[in-house]
Amino acid sequence: MRRILAILLENEPGSLSRIVGLFSQRAFNIESLTVAPTDEPSLSRITIATTGDDKVLEQIVKQVNKLVDVIKITDLTERPHVERELLLIKVLAMTDKSRTEVKRVTDIFRGAIIDIGKQVYTVQLTGDSDKLNAFIKTLGNETEIIEVVRSGCVGIARGEKALRV
């Protein structure tokens, strides 16, 4: 089962490595990991997307909660939430036809061309992973993909509740 965990923790050196270490010790795969300071500079928020056995994940959540630096951990998949990912993709657009197709597909997916070279377009797109995968597949049918970079999943619970101290 796919899970998205949001972790609020003190912004201290080594905090991230201790959390990742717990996943590693249990041979649990992290699909994506994002981390950044919050509106409070002394705190960071980590979003981890992972899949696996519910029992093992439950143990990891309990152990993460025991770490000194961790203030709060929330499983976003257990409640209504919004999740997004950022995609930057570089494509070869050598002909007028391929440039037109890149523009058309980008517009359909509500993306933006953020850099144009002589033969290379760089496109930015945000959305859930299904949308990004569909965009890559569609664009790959129309032109040659040079490079793909994805940010990994970030998520936030819907409603008024917040992951706060």
C-alpha positions as CSV (number, residue, x, y, z in Angstrom):
1,M,0.0,0.0,0.0
2,R,1.3,3.5,-0.8
3,R,1.7,5.8,2.1
4,I,2.6,9.5,2.4
5,L,4.1,10.5,5.8
6,A,4.5,14.1,6.9
7,I,7.0,14.6,9.6
8,L,7.6,17.9,11.5
9,L,11.0,18.0,13.2
10,E,13.6,20.3,14.6
11,N,15.9,21.7,11.9
12,E,19.1,20.2,13.2
13,P,22.1,18.5,11.5
14,G,21.6,14.7,11.5
15,S,17.8,14.7,11.9
16,L,17.1,13.6,8.4
17,S,19.7,10.8,8.5
18,R,18.2,9.3,11.6
19,I,14.8,9.1,10.0
20,V,16.1,7.7,6.8
21,G,18.2,5.3,8.9
22,L,15.0,3.8,10.4
23,F,13.7,3.0,6.9
24,S,17.0,1.6,5.8
25,Q,17.3,-0.7,8.9
26,R,14.0,-2.2,8.1
27,A,14.8,-2.6,4.4
28,F,11.9,-0.3,3.6
29,N,12.0,1.6,0.3
30,I,11.5,5.3,0.1
31,E,9.9,6.3,-3.2
32,S,10.4,10.0,-2.7
33,L,11.6,12.3,0.0
34,T,11.3,16.0,0.2
35,V,12.5,18.2,3.0
36,A,12.5,22.0,3.6
37,P,12.2,24.5,6.5
38,T,8.7,25.6,7.4
39,D,7.5,29.1,8.1
40,E,9.2,28.6,11.5
41,P,13.0,28.5,10.6
42,S,13.8,26.2,13.5
43,L,11.5,23.5,12.1
44,S,11.6,21.4,9.0
45,R,9.0,19.3,7.3
46,I,9.7,16.0,5.6
47,T,7.3,14.3,3.2
48,I,8.1,10.6,2.6
49,A,6.2,8.6,0.0
50,T,6.6,4.9,0.4
51,T,4.9,1.6,-0.3
52,G,5.0,-1.6,1.7
53,D,3.6,-3.8,4.4
54,D,1.3,-2.0,6.9
55,K,2.8,-3.7,10.0
56,V,6.4,-2.7,9.1
57,L,5.3,0.8,8.3
58,E,3.4,1.0,11.6
59,Q,6.6,0.0,13.5
60,I,8.6,2.6,11.6
61,V,6.1,5.4,12.4
62,K,6.3,4.4,16.1
63,Q,10.1,4.5,16.1
64,V,10.2,7.8,14.1
65,N,7.9,9.3,16.7
66,K,10.4,8.3,19.5
67,L,13.3,10.2,18.0
68,V,14.2,13.3,20.0
69,D,14.1,15.7,17.0
70,V,10.7,14.6,15.8
71,I,7.8,16.8,16.9
72,K,4.9,15.2,15.1
73,I,4.3,12.5,12.4
74,T,1.1,12.2,10.3
75,D,0.0,9.6,7.8
76,L,-1.6,11.8,5.2
77,T,-3.1,8.8,3.3
78,E,-5.5,8.2,6.2
79,R,-7.3,11.5,5.7
80,P,-8.4,13.8,2.8
81,H,-5.3,15.5,1.5
82,V,-3.7,17.2,-1.5
83,E,-0.5,16.0,-3.0
84,R,1.6,17.4,-5.8
85,E,4.9,16.8,-7.5
86,L,7.1,19.0,-9.8
87,L,8.4,17.7,-13.1
88,L,11.1,19.4,-15.2
89,I,11.6,17.7,-18.6
90,K,14.0,18.5,-21.4
91,V,12.9,17.4,-24.9
92,L,14.5,17.6,-28.3
93,A,12.3,19.8,-30.6
94,M,14.2,20.0,-33.9
95,T,11.4,20.5,-36.4
96,D,8.4,22.9,-36.5
97,K,6.1,19.9,-36.2
98,S,7.8,18.6,-33.0
99,R,7.9,22.1,-31.5
100,T,4.2,22.5,-32.2
101,E,3.5,19.1,-30.6
102,V,5.5,19.9,-27.5
103,K,3.5,23.2,-27.1
104,R,0.2,21.4,-27.7
105,V,0.8,18.6,-25.2
106,T,2.2,21.1,-22.6
107,D,-0.9,23.2,-22.9
108,I,-3.2,20.2,-22.6
109,F,-1.5,19.1,-19.4
110,R,-1.5,22.8,-18.1
111,G,2.3,22.9,-18.0
112,A,4.7,25.7,-19.0
113,I,7.7,25.9,-21.3
114,I,10.2,27.5,-19.1
115,D,13.3,27.5,-21.4
116,I,13.8,27.4,-25.1
117,G,17.0,26.6,-26.9
118,K,17.7,26.1,-30.6
119,Q,16.6,22.5,-30.4
120,V,15.7,21.9,-26.8
121,Y,12.6,22.8,-24.8
122,T,12.4,22.6,-21.0
123,V,8.9,22.1,-19.7
124,Q,7.6,22.4,-16.1
125,L,4.6,20.6,-14.9
126,T,3.0,20.0,-11.5
127,G,0.4,17.5,-10.5
128,D,0.0,14.0,-9.0
129,S,2.3,11.2,-10.1
130,D,-0.3,9.8,-12.5
131,K,-0.6,13.1,-14.3
132,L,3.2,13.4,-14.6
133,N,3.6,9.8,-15.8
134,A,0.9,10.4,-18.5
135,F,2.6,13.5,-19.6
136,I,6.0,11.8,-19.9
137,K,4.4,8.9,-21.9
138,T,2.5,11.3,-24.2
139,L,5.5,13.5,-24.8
140,G,7.8,10.5,-25.4
141,N,5.5,9.5,-28.2
142,E,5.9,12.9,-29.9
143,T,9.5,13.7,-29.4
144,E,12.8,12.5,-27.9
145,I,13.2,13.0,-24.1
146,I,16.6,14.2,-23.1
147,E,16.3,14.4,-19.3
148,V,13.6,14.1,-16.6
149,V,13.8,15.5,-13.1
150,R,11.1,15.0,-10.5
151,S,10.8,16.7,-7.1
152,G,9.0,13.9,-5.3
153,C,5.7,14.0,-3.6
154,V,4.7,16.8,-1.2
155,G,1.3,16.7,0.6
156,I,-0.9,18.6,2.9
157,A,-4.1,17.6,4.7
158,R,-7.3,19.2,3.7
159,G,-9.2,21.4,6.1
160,E,-8.2,23.5,9.1
161,K,-6.0,21.1,10.9
162,A,-2.3,21.7,10.5
163,L,0.9,19.9,11.3
164,R,2.1,22.2,14.0
165,V,3.9,22.2,17.3
